Amino acid sequence: MLGDAAADCLWRWNAERAASLFVQQGENISLEVRKNLFSHCPEEHFPKALEALSVEPALCDAEERKQWVRKYLPSSGPYAANALALLDIE
């Protein structure tokens, strides 16, 4: 499993690769690895994280999703409505 430090390093070293990994579904990248990459996603990649969460709500549970939306909402700009819509996902 990809640890917290490794996820942070991957985002700093190659953010585009990290973003592509956490949106991949299938056998190559486990849900746990994608969850860890998602939880360490930097603010500048918020749109990619929002897209990933829209496609796969299992990246975080309802409480984590609420905290995540609240964290990024002030700087979400044109993505605010999409972020707020995620709060209604069961």
Secondary structure as UniProt FT lines:
FT   HELIX           4..13
FT   HELIX           15..23
FT   HELIX           31..39
FT   HELIX           43..45
FT   HELIX           46..55
FT   HELIX           57..59
FT   HELIX           62..72
FT   HELIX           73..75
FT   HELIX           77..79
FT   HELIX           80..85
FT   HELIX           86..88
//
